Amino acid sequence: MGRFQYLVFLTLWLFAAGAQAQESRKGGQVDLLYNQSEAQRDIRLTNTSRINSPDLEFSPTLYHNGLVFVSRYKSGPVDEKTGETYLELFYSELDPNGMPTRPQNFSVELNSQKHEGPVSFNRKGDKIYFTRSNQQNGISKADKRARVQLKIYQATQGYYDWENITELPFNSDRYSCMHPALSPDEKKLFFASDMPGGYGGMDLYFVEKLEKGWSKPVNLGPDVNTRKNEVFPFFHESGTLFFTSDGHQGLGGLDMYMIDISGRKWGRVINLGAPFNSINDDLGIILNERGTRGYFSSNREGGLGNDDVYMFEIPAGIKGIELPEQINTIVTVYDAEQSKRVIGAGVYLYERSDDGLIDNEELYNLELVPDDKVSGELNFKMVRKKDEQLGEPRVLTNRNGEAVLPLQANKNYVLMVAKPGYASQEVIVKTPEEGPFRPIEVVLEPSNCINLDGVVSSDKYNLRLPNALVKVINECDGKVETTRTNINGAFQVCLTMGCDFNVSVEKEGYLAGFTSVSTVKIRGSRSANVEVKLSPKSDAVLKEPIRTGTVIVLENIYYDFNKSAIRTGQARDLEALARLMKQYPSMVIELGAHTDSRGAEDYNMDLSIKRAESARDFLILRGIATERIKAVGYGESRPRNRCVDGVECSEEEHAYNRRTDVKVIKIDETAIIGYTPAGLEIKD
């Protein structure tokens, strides 16, 4: 059997067309996006060897912080026509460098007993479009000539898995529709089909999203389609359509092409050139939003087998695409008390993640705080850094109190404005799908306080102490403000001008410490510093800045439905744990994963083990040694509330039992205490 059959899911007549096309396209003048010298200078290409095998791996699609791709199980039901197991969907999380890690089954519901193939997701990741063999009640449905056509289906995100699987209305039992590619705005769905009326074998079409469904398919026309085959479309944010063809002039086999279809007048079809295309088959390219990284498949020489997935990196961005237009927006900053405009205010701009946090981990400090529901447990808390730690602002307001800020359409932003002497202000900005955008007005309240930056450490060896309880008592009005030190032993509070304050610090295993500070005679300065020393009750406590046996509950890890795969980017607690373990290199932990009581007990146990292993792999990819992590699954055996089998509970109550927790099973920081000319310090 030939490879090309698999790429279109064993449509037998297409193999013959593909073979003829390969023979007829060799040689001749080719209009290339990249030549060989540019490729060597500007592009880095890497085989993603951790997911590739001697078999087929193709059609990668970005999903959360991973790739969904098509391959086969080593064992399972066999297709009688090929003698091979069926094509299924797999998922691989990406490491910090963009390389896929160990693959796993993507979905129990979507992976049927027949072929599943290329997929596409909406931006939020809660809707999927996918290719599947034509089925009725789980049984293949053939046409009059005993051929099983391919169809496009959609499904939505459910609690356990994908659900509401629905066939799209433009499918037919008489021809195939496959390789869906949703536009970023979700208004168009591109796909390949051999429906009657096309220009050749497989043509590219699109349908538009209407109020009550999808429009009729529209052929992309002769600029794109040829008398041969066009497949694997991908529509980029820039308005550029990428696709695979054996009908346009190429380097041999299947080649990848691009065309700008963003305007009324389309661009011309361009062959991507090397290293994207080769004398072999190259197909199914995808890109990130900025065009700096992407993936495709190829059976070129030097791979691990049939089709392999490759990653490419282009720091300057792929040529020929234009990023979405940025629209200049006026930001005006006012003084709340004097109704005047504020000059020299720093304006910061960040993209806002789904959980409401700024999409930049470096903007947060990490704190460990006691769980207010379970005694003895700790939780991570992400706290935004103080203004002066945020680096240079995007822009400063001018003499009119205005700043010009470029924004993109259909984005969620956090706009932050800060200036010494004022309380910083955060504004959530949701830009519409089209400009121009309305001007943004920000009102700053003058600040009648100064920042007190404090550090808590031991008086022996000067060790920074995390999670110490700090109480600041205002002698003017008796008000008490409480906070805790972060993992670096630091804290910050804002002190009212013209008052005296008493500061007390407590930490288990240490004698309480006290100091005082006054803002009565401070002039001009907007900050003050204080250090509080605590005396350990015994030397043993110095070895354990976090005590052995401490349990840290990681509740902000999101797994994909009933899967063990972590939705990275939404795994802030694990990122925080990696930072904590780097802070304390002697720390050894047990990672325990727990499920709720719904589902079979054996299934939940197996799922929890896989989740714990997935969390362990996440930490290893971030530089934590394997021997420091023990992964354990507890299933539903350790609920934190009443929600056991047979008890009706709310979704919130069930969610409280689904967690990954960390138990500190060993820590001895005296091993890294060393001497320097300046005295004792902790070595990193």
Residue pairs with C-beta under 8 A, 6 or more apart in sequence:
1 10
1 82
1 83
1 84
2 15
2 18
2 19
3 56
3 281
3 299
3 306
3 307
4 14
4 15
4 18
4 19
4 254
4 281
5 11
5 12
5 14
5 15
5 82
6 56
6 82
6 87
7 58
7 231
7 254
7 281
7 283
7 307
8 14
8 150
8 176
8 178
8 192
8 202
8 229
8 231
9 87
9 115
9 117
9 131
9 133
9 150
9 176
9 178
10 79
10 81
10 82
10 115
11 147
11 150
11 176
11 194
12 147
14 194
14 201
14 202
14 229
17 200
17 201
17 228
17 229
17 246
18 228
18 229
18 246
18 254
20 228
21 228
21 229
21 246
21 247
22 246
22 252
22 253
25 246
25 247
25 249
25 250
25 252
26 252
28 249
29 249
30 249
30 250
30 251
30 271
30 273
31 249
31 268
31 270
31 271
32 270
32 271
32 272
32 273
32 274
33 258
33 270
33 271
33 272
33 273
33 276
33 318
33 319
33 320
34 42
34 43
34 272
34 273
34 274
34 275
34 276
34 319
35 273
35 274
36 274
39 273
39 274
39 275
42 314
42 315
42 316
43 275
43 312
43 313
43 314
44 312
44 313
44 314
45 275
45 310
45 311
45 312
46 99
46 310
46 311
46 312
46 313
47 302
47 303
47 304
47 308
47 309
47 310
48 99
48 100
48 295
48 308
48 309
48 310
48 311
49 304
50 92
50 99
50 100
50 101
50 102
50 103
51 57
51 67
51 69
51 71
51 90
51 92
51 100
51 101
51 102
51 103
51 309
52 303
52 304
52 305
52 308
52 309
53 71
53 304
53 305
54 304
54 305
54 306
55 71
55 72
55 305
55 306
56 70
56 71
56 72
56 87
56 305
56 306
56 307
57 69
57 70
57 71
57 297
57 307
57 308
57 309
58 69
58 70
58 71
58 283
58 284
58 297
58 307
58 309
59 69
59 70
59 117
59 118
59 119
59 179
59 232
59 283
59 284
59 297
60 67
60 68
60 69
60 284
60 286
60 295
60 296
60 297
60 309
61 67
61 68
61 69
61 118
61 119
61 120
61 121
61 286
62 121
62 286
62 288
62 295
63 91
63 121
63 125
64 125
64 560
64 567
64 568
64 569
64 570
65 93
65 94
65 567
65 568
65 569
66 91
66 92
66 93
66 94
66 100
66 565
66 568
67 91
67 92
67 94
67 100
67 295
67 309
68 89
68 90
68 91
68 106
68 119
68 121
69 89
69 90
69 92
69 103
69 309
70 87
70 88
70 89
70 90
70 116
70 117
70 118
71 87
71 88
71 90
71 103
72 84
72 85
72 86
72 87
72 88
73 85
73 86
73 88
74 85
75 85
76 85
76 86
77 85
77 86
77 113
78 84
78 85
78 86
79 85
79 86
79 115
86 113
86 114
86 115
86 116
87 115
87 116
87 117
88 105
88 106
88 111
88 116
89 105
89 106
89 107
89 110
89 111
89 116
89 117
89 119
89 130
90 103
90 104
90 105
90 106
91 103
91 104
91 105
91 106
91 560
91 563
91 565
92 100
92 101
92 102
92 103
92 104
93 100
93 101
93 565
93 566
93 568
93 614
93 617
93 618
94 100
94 101
94 568
95 101
95 621
96 621
96 622
98 293
98 311
98 313
99 311
100 309
100 311
101 617
101 621
102 617
104 563
104 564
104 565
104 610
105 111
105 563
106 563
107 161
107 162
107 561
107 563
108 161
108 562
109 155
109 161
109 162
109 163
109 165
110 116
110 128
110 130
110 132
110 155
110 161
110 162
110 165
112 132
112 133
112 135
112 138
113 138
114 132
114 133
114 135
114 140
114 148
115 131
115 132
115 133
115 150
116 130
116 131
116 132
116 133
117 130
117 131
117 132
117 150
117 178
117 179
118 130
118 131
118 178
118 179
118 180
118 232
118 284
119 128
119 129
119 130
119 131
119 180
120 128
120 129
120 130
120 180
120 181
120 182
120 189
121 127
121 128
121 129
121 182
122 182
122 186
123 184
123 186
124 354
125 157
125 567
126 156
126 157
127 154
127 155
127 156
127 157
128 154
128 155
128 156
128 162
129 152
129 153
129 154
129 168
129 180
129 182
129 189
130 152
130 153
130 154
130 155
130 180
131 150
131 151
131 152
131 153
131 178
131 179
131 180
132 150
132 151
132 152
132 153
133 140
133 148
133 149
133 150
133 151
134 140
134 141
134 142
134 148
134 149
134 150
134 151
134 171
134 173
135 141
140 148
141 148
141 173
142 148
143 149
143 173
143 174
149 172
149 173
149 174
149 175
149 176
150 176
150 177
150 178
151 167
151 168
151 171
151 176
151 177
151 178
152 167
152 168
152 171
152 177
152 178
152 180
152 189
152 191
153 165
153 166
153 167
153 168
154 165
154 166
154 168
155 162
155 163
155 164
155 165
155 166
156 162
156 163
156 164
157 163
157 561
158 164
158 561
159 561
160 561
160 562
160 599
161 561
161 562
162 561
168 177
168 189
168 214
169 213
169 214
170 177
170 207
170 214
170 216
170 217
171 177
172 195
175 193
175 194
175 195
175 196
176 193
176 194
177 191
177 192
177 193
177 195
178 191
178 192
178 193
178 231
179 191
179 192
179 231
179 232
179 233
180 189
180 190
180 191
181 189
181 190
181 191
181 233
181 234
181 235
182 188
182 189
182 190
182 235
183 189
183 190
183 235
184 235
184 236
184 237
185 410
185 433
186 209
187 208
187 209
188 206
188 207
188 208
188 209
188 235
189 206
189 207
189 209
189 214
190 204
190 205
190 206
190 220
190 233
190 235
190 241
191 204
191 205
191 206
191 207
191 217
191 233
192 202
192 203
192 204
192 205
192 230
192 231
192 232
192 233
193 202
193 203
193 205
193 217
194 201
194 202
194 203
195 203
195 205
195 217
197 219
198 219
198 225
199 219
199 222
199 225
199 226
199 227
200 225
200 226
200 227
200 228
200 229
200 230
200 247
201 227
201 228
201 229
202 229
202 230
202 231
203 219
203 220
203 225
203 230
204 219
204 220
204 224
204 225
204 230
204 231
204 233
204 241
204 243
205 217
205 218
205 219
205 220
206 217
206 218
206 220
207 214
207 215
207 216
207 217
207 218
208 214
208 215
208 218
209 215
219 225
220 241
220 261
223 259
223 266
223 268
223 269
224 230
224 241
224 243
224 259
224 269
225 247
226 245
226 247
226 248
227 247
228 245
228 246
228 247
229 245
229 246
229 247
230 243
230 244
230 245
230 247
231 243
231 244
231 245
231 283
232 243
232 244
232 283
232 284
232 285
233 241
233 242
233 243
234 241
234 242
234 243
234 284
234 285
234 286
234 287
235 241
235 242
236 242
236 287
236 291
236 321
237 289
237 323
237 324
238 260
238 262
238 291
238 321
238 322
238 323
238 324
239 260
239 261
239 262
239 263
239 322
240 258
240 259
240 260
240 261
240 262
240 320
240 321
241 258
241 259
241 260
241 261
242 256
242 257
242 258
242 272
242 285
242 286
242 287
243 256
243 257
243 258
243 259
244 254
244 255
244 256
244 257
244 282
244 283
244 284
244 285
245 254
245 255
245 257
246 253
246 254
246 255
248 255
248 257
248 269
248 271
249 271
250 271
250 277
251 271
251 273
251 274
251 277
251 278
251 279
252 278
252 279
252 280
253 278
253 279
253 280
253 281
253 282
254 281
254 282
254 283
255 271
255 272
255 277
255 282
256 271
256 272
256 276
256 277
256 282
256 283
256 284
256 285
256 296
257 269
257 270
257 271
257 272
258 269
258 270
258 272
258 320
258 321
259 266
259 267
259 268
259 269
259 270
260 266
260 267
260 320
260 321
261 267
262 322
270 320
271 277
272 285
275 312
276 282
276 285
276 296
276 312
278 298
278 300
279 300
280 298
280 299
280 300
280 301
281 298
281 299
281 307
282 296
282 297
282 298
282 300
283 296
283 297
283 298
283 307
284 296
284 297
285 294
285 295
285 296
286 294
286 295
286 296
287 293
287 294
287 318
287 321
288 294
289 323
290 317
290 323
291 314
291 317
291 318
291 321
291 323
292 313
292 314
292 315
292 316
292 317
292 318
293 311
293 312
293 313
293 314
294 311
294 312
294 318
295 309
295 310
295 311
295 312
296 309
296 310
296 312
297 307
297 308
297 309
297 310
298 307
298 308
298 310
299 306
299 307
299 308
317 323
324 408
324 409
325 408
325 409
325 435
326 406
326 407
326 408
327 406
327 407
327 408
327 409
327 435
327 436
327 437
328 404
328 405
328 406
329 404
329 405
329 406
329 407
329 436
329 437
329 438
329 439
329 440
330 402
330 403
330 404
330 405
330 439
330 440
331 347
331 397
331 402
331 403
331 404
331 405
331 415
331 417
331 439
331 440
331 441
331 442
332 341
332 397
332 400
332 401
332 402
332 439
332 440
332 441
332 442
333 341
333 342
333 345
333 347
333 397
333 401
333 402
333 403
333 417
333 419
333 441
333 442
333 443
333 444
334 340
334 341
334 342
334 401
334 441
334 442
334 443
334 444
335 341
335 342
335 422
335 443
335 444
335 446
336 443
336 444
336 445
336 446
337 445
337 446
340 401
341 397
341 400
341 401
341 402
342 397
342 401
342 419
342 422
342 444
343 397
343 398
343 399
343 401
344 396
344 397
344 419
345 396
345 397
345 401
345 403
345 417
345 418
345 419
345 422
345 444
346 387
346 392
346 393
346 395
346 396
346 417
346 418
346 419
347 393
347 394
347 395
347 396
347 397
347 403
347 405
347 415
347 416
347 417
348 390
348 393
348 394
348 415
348 416
348 417
348 418
349 394
349 405
349 407
349 413
349 414
349 415
349 416
350 358
350 359
350 360
350 363
350 413
350 414
350 416
351 358
351 359
351 411
351 412
351 413
351 414
352 358
352 359
352 412
352 413
352 414
352 428
353 359
353 569
353 570
354 570
355 556
355 570
355 572
357 364
357 382
357 572
358 364
358 384
358 414
361 572
361 575
363 384
363 385
363 390
364 382
364 383
364 384
364 385
365 382
365 383
365 384
365 385
365 486
365 488
365 490
366 380
366 381
366 382
366 383
366 486
366 487
366 576
366 579
366 580
367 380
367 381
367 382
367 383
367 467
367 484
367 485
367 486
367 487
368 378
368 379
368 380
368 381
368 466
368 467
368 484
368 486
368 487
368 546
368 552
368 580
369 378
369 379
369 381
369 467
369 484
370 377
370 378
370 379
371 377
371 378
371 379
371 553
373 640
373 656
374 553
374 640
376 550
376 551
377 551
377 552
377 553
377 661
378 467
378 550
378 551
378 552
378 553
379 552
379 553
379 555
380 552
380 554
380 556
380 572
380 573
380 576
380 577
382 572
382 576
383 486
386 451
386 453
386 492
387 418
387 424
390 416
390 418
393 418
394 405
395 403
395 404
395 405
396 403
397 403
405 415
405 440
407 413
407 429
407 431
407 437
408 431
409 431
409 432
409 433
409 434
409 435
410 431
410 432
410 433
411 430
411 431
412 428
412 429
412 430
413 428
413 429
413 430
413 431
414 426
414 427
414 428
414 429
415 426
415 427
415 428
415 429
415 440
415 442
416 424
416 425
416 426
416 427
417 424
417 425
417 427
417 442
417 444
418 424
418 425
419 444
420 526
421 446
421 447
421 526
422 444
422 445
422 446
422 447
423 444
423 445
423 446
423 447
424 444
425 442
425 443
425 444
425 445
427 440
427 442
429 440
431 437
447 494
447 526
448 496
448 497
449 494
449 495
449 496
449 497
449 519
450 494
450 495
450 497
450 519
450 522
450 525
450 526
450 527
450 528
451 492
451 493
451 494
451 495
451 526
451 527
451 528
452 472
452 492
452 493
452 494
452 495
452 501
452 517
452 527
452 528
452 529
452 530
453 490
453 491
453 492
453 527
453 528
453 529
453 530
454 470
454 485
454 490
454 491
454 492
454 493
454 503
454 529
454 530
454 531
454 532
455 464
455 485
455 489
455 490
455 491
455 530
455 531
455 532
456 464
456 465
456 468
456 470
456 485
456 489
456 490
456 491
456 505
456 507
456 513
456 531
456 532
456 534
457 463
457 464
457 465
457 489
457 531
457 532
457 533
457 534
458 465
458 510
458 533
458 534
458 535
458 536
458 542
459 533
459 534
459 535
460 535
460 536
460 539
460 542
461 542
461 673
461 680
462 679
462 680
462 681
463 489
463 542
463 545
463 669
463 673
463 682
464 485
464 488
464 489
464 490
464 545
464 682
465 485
465 489
465 507
465 510
465 534
465 545
466 485
466 486
466 487
466 488
466 489
466 545
466 546
467 484
467 485
467 507
467 546
468 484
468 485
468 489
468 491
468 505
468 506
468 507
468 510
468 534
469 482
469 484
469 505
469 506
469 507
470 482
470 483
470 484
470 485
470 491
470 493
470 503
470 504
470 505
470 532
471 480
471 481
471 482
471 503
471 504
471 505
471 506
472 480
472 481
472 482
472 483
472 493
472 495
472 501
472 502
472 503
473 479
473 480
473 501
473 502
473 503
473 504
474 480
474 481
474 495
474 496
474 499
474 501
475 499
475 500
475 501
475 502
476 496
476 498
476 499
476 500
477 499
481 493
483 491
483 492
483 493
484 491
485 491
487 579
487 580
487 583
488 583
495 501
495 517
495 519
495 528
496 519
497 519
497 522
498 519
498 520
499 518
499 519
499 520
500 516
500 517
500 518
500 519
500 520
501 516
501 517
501 518
501 519
502 514
502 515
502 516
503 514
503 515
503 516
503 517
503 530
503 532
504 512
504 513
504 514
505 512
505 513
505 514
505 532
505 534
506 512
507 534
508 547
509 536
509 537
509 538
509 541
509 544
509 547
510 534
510 535
510 536
510 537
510 541
511 534
511 535
511 536
511 537
512 534
513 532
513 533
513 534
513 535
514 532
515 530
515 532
517 528
517 530
519 528
522 528
536 542
541 547
542 669
542 670
543 667
543 668
543 669
543 670
544 667
544 668
544 669
545 584
545 667
545 669
546 580
546 584
546 587
546 664
546 667
547 664
547 667
548 664
548 665
548 666
548 667
549 663
549 664
549 665
550 663
550 664
551 661
551 662
551 663
551 664
552 577
552 661
552 662
552 663
552 664
553 659
553 660
553 661
553 662
554 573
554 574
554 577
554 615
554 659
554 660
554 661
554 662
555 573
555 659
556 570
556 571
556 572
556 573
557 566
557 570
557 571
557 573
557 574
557 615
557 659
557 660
558 566
558 567
558 570
558 571
559 565
559 566
559 567
559 611
559 614
560 566
560 567
562 599
562 607
564 607
564 610
564 611
564 613
564 614
565 614
566 574
566 614
566 615
566 618
568 618
571 618
573 660
574 615
574 618
574 619
574 660
575 622
577 589
577 619
577 662
578 618
578 619
578 622
578 623
578 624
580 587
581 587
581 589
581 619
581 624
581 628
582 623
582 624
584 667
584 669
585 672
586 666
586 667
586 668
586 669
586 671
586 672
587 628
587 664
587 666
587 667
588 627
588 628
588 629
588 630
588 664
588 665
588 666
588 667
589 628
589 629
589 630
589 662
589 663
589 664
589 665
590 630
590 631
590 632
590 662
590 663
590 665
591 612
591 615
591 616
591 619
591 629
591 630
591 631
591 632
591 660
591 661
591 662
592 612
592 632
592 633
592 634
592 660
592 661
592 662
592 663
593 608
593 609
593 611
593 612
593 615
593 631
593 632
593 633
593 634
593 659
593 660
594 608
594 634
594 635
594 636
594 638
594 639
594 657
594 658
594 659
594 660
594 661
595 604
595 607
595 608
595 611
595 635
595 636
595 657
595 658
596 604
596 636
596 639
596 643
596 654
596 655
596 657
596 658
597 604
597 636
597 639
597 643
597 644
597 645
597 647
597 654
597 657
598 654
599 607
599 636
601 635
601 636
604 635
604 636
605 633
605 634
605 635
605 636
605 637
606 633
606 635
607 633
607 635
608 633
608 634
608 635
609 631
609 632
609 633
610 633
611 633
611 660
612 631
612 632
612 633
612 660
613 631
615 631
615 660
616 626
616 629
616 631
619 629
620 626
620 629
630 665
636 644
636 645
636 657
639 657
640 656
640 657
640 659
641 649
641 653
641 656
641 657
642 649
642 653
643 649
643 653
643 654
643 656
643 657
669 682
672 682
672 683
673 680
673 681
673 682
673 683
674 680
674 681
674 683
